[in-house]
Amino acid sequence: MTASIYADVIQGGSEMGREQEKEAFDRGISLMEAAQARPDDFERKRDAARHVQTLWGYLIKDLSHPANDLSDELKGNLISIGLWVIRDIDAIISGSKTDWAPLIEINKTVREGLAT
C-alpha cells in the first residue's frame, strides 16, 4: 500500500501529493502506536516496521533525485532523519530497542511539516 501511495505522490500534483504523504505518515504513526501498545505482538511490530521503512525508503529515494527542488540543506536533514528512522526500527525488530516513542514523535513532526 505504501509503495502505491508514494508512487502516486511522485507522479501527482504537489497538493494531491502532500495529502497522500500525510495519509502515509498517518498510517505509519497509527501502526507504530499499535505496536507500542502491544509490545509482544510481533505481527503488529512487523507491519509497522514494513510500512514506515518502506515510506522512508521512497522518501529518501525521492529526496536524492536531482529533480527534487527542496533546498540541499532540507533534503540532507530529511535523509538523515530517514536513515535514523530505518536504523531505529531495525533495532526494535532485532530486540535491542523496545521504545517506539522517539520514532512516533519524529514521524509526527515530519507529518506536521507537510501541512505547512
VEXDOSE-387834 format. One record per residue (C-alpha): residue number from 1; x, y, z; chain. Coordinates in pm, 1 decimal. Layout:
<rs>
> NUM; X; Y; Z; A
...
</rs>
This chain:
<rs>
> 1; 0.0; 0.0; 0.0; A
> 2; 274.2; 245.6; 88.6; A
> 3; 454.6; 194.3; -240.8; A
> 4; 145.3; 273.5; -444.2; A
> 5; 62.7; 579.4; -233.1; A
> 6; 413.1; 715.8; -269.6; A
> 7; 428.0; 636.0; -641.6; A
> 8; 110.0; 841.8; -680.6; A
> 9; 268.7; 1121.2; -476.3; A
> 10; 569.4; 1136.3; -705.9; A
> 11; 353.0; 1144.8; -1019.6; A
> 12; 71.8; 1363.6; -887.1; A
> 13; 47.7; 1734.2; -822.3; A
> 14; 200.3; 1885.5; -511.6; A
> 15; -130.1; 1942.3; -328.2; A
> 16; -251.8; 1591.4; -400.8; A
> 17; 95.2; 1459.1; -319.6; A
> 18; 105.0; 1630.7; 18.3; A
> 19; -230.0; 1481.1; 112.7; A
> 20; -114.1; 1133.6; 17.5; A
> 21; 212.6; 1180.4; 206.1; A
> 22; 12.9; 1286.7; 512.5; A
> 23; -204.6; 975.5; 478.5; A
> 24; 103.9; 753.7; 453.0; A
> 25; 253.8; 915.0; 764.1; A
> 26; -78.6; 892.1; 949.6; A
> 27; -95.8; 521.7; 870.8; A
> 28; 262.4; 467.2; 985.0; A
> 29; 206.7; 658.7; 1307.5; A
> 30; -108.2; 458.5; 1376.3; A
> 31; 76.0; 129.6; 1315.8; A
> 32; 365.7; 233.4; 1541.7; A
> 33; 126.1; 337.2; 1818.7; A
> 34; -47.8; -0.4; 1792.0; A
> 35; 289.3; -178.3; 1809.9; A
> 36; 389.0; 29.8; 2112.5; A
> 37; 61.6; -56.6; 2287.2; A
> 38; 115.3; -431.3; 2236.1; A
> 39; 492.3; -487.2; 2251.5; A
> 40; 462.5; -867.3; 2249.9; A
> 41; 263.7; -872.0; 1924.4; A
> 42; 533.1; -936.7; 1663.8; A
> 43; 287.5; -909.7; 1373.2; A
> 44; 195.2; -553.2; 1471.7; A
> 45; 562.6; -469.0; 1513.6; A
> 46; 644.6; -616.1; 1172.2; A
> 47; 356.4; -435.0; 999.3; A
> 48; 461.0; -101.1; 1149.1; A
> 49; 823.9; -159.9; 1058.0; A
> 50; 744.8; -253.2; 697.4; A
> 51; 518.9; 43.2; 640.6; A
> 52; 746.7; 305.7; 795.2; A
> 53; 1067.7; 170.1; 644.8; A
> 54; 907.2; 148.9; 300.8; A
> 55; 771.8; 502.4; 332.0; A
> 56; 1110.2; 641.3; 433.7; A
> 57; 1283.7; 438.3; 163.5; A
> 58; 1068.3; 606.0; -100.2; A
> 59; 1113.5; 946.6; 61.7; A
> 60; 1492.2; 907.1; 66.0; A
> 61; 1490.4; 796.7; -298.2; A
> 62; 1280.0; 1098.5; -395.3; A
> 63; 1490.9; 1337.4; -188.0; A
> 64; 1805.1; 1204.5; -357.8; A
> 65; 1666.2; 1260.6; -706.7; A
> 66; 1822.8; 1559.7; -886.6; A
> 67; 1479.0; 1689.1; -989.0; A
> 68; 1375.9; 1733.8; -625.3; A
> 69; 1362.1; 2110.2; -577.8; A
> 70; 1387.6; 2127.7; -199.1; A
> 71; 1694.2; 2302.6; -63.6; A
> 72; 2002.8; 2085.9; -26.6; A
> 73; 2002.7; 2152.9; 347.7; A
> 74; 1642.7; 2038.0; 390.6; A
> 75; 1697.2; 1732.5; 171.7; A
> 76; 2007.3; 1640.9; 372.2; A
> 77; 1824.1; 1681.1; 702.6; A
> 78; 1529.1; 1470.7; 588.3; A
> 79; 1756.3; 1199.6; 450.0; A
> 80; 1941.9; 1189.3; 782.7; A
> 81; 1613.0; 1158.1; 969.1; A
> 82; 1501.0; 881.9; 733.0; A
> 83; 1820.2; 683.5; 780.3; A
> 84; 1788.4; 720.3; 1158.1; A
> 85; 1424.8; 600.9; 1143.4; A
> 86; 1521.3; 296.1; 938.9; A
> 87; 1809.2; 207.2; 1174.9; A
> 88; 1596.3; 256.4; 1486.0; A
> 89; 1321.8; 32.9; 1350.1; A
> 90; 1585.2; -230.4; 1268.9; A
> 91; 1689.5; -211.8; 1635.6; A
> 92; 1329.6; -260.8; 1750.0; A
> 93; 1279.5; -559.3; 1520.5; A
> 94; 1606.7; -714.7; 1639.7; A
> 95; 1501.7; -665.0; 2001.9; A
> 96; 1786.7; -434.6; 2102.5; A
> 97; 1534.9; -148.6; 2148.7; A
> 98; 1172.4; -154.7; 2253.5; A
> 99; 1058.4; 208.7; 2264.4; A
> 100; 864.7; 334.0; 1963.5; A
> 101; 806.6; 678.6; 2121.6; A
> 102; 1102.0; 861.1; 1956.8; A
> 103; 1005.2; 717.0; 1617.6; A
> 104; 641.9; 814.2; 1663.0; A
> 105; 741.7; 1165.3; 1768.2; A
> 106; 977.8; 1231.3; 1476.6; A
> 107; 726.5; 1095.0; 1226.2; A
> 108; 456.4; 1318.8; 1375.5; A
> 109; 690.5; 1616.9; 1346.6; A
> 110; 767.9; 1545.5; 981.8; A
> 111; 399.8; 1484.4; 911.0; A
> 112; 309.3; 1819.9; 1068.1; A
> 113; 569.1; 1982.4; 845.2; A
> 114; 374.8; 1862.0; 542.4; A
> 115; 83.8; 2082.5; 649.0; A
> 116; 290.4; 2397.8; 605.5; A
</rs>
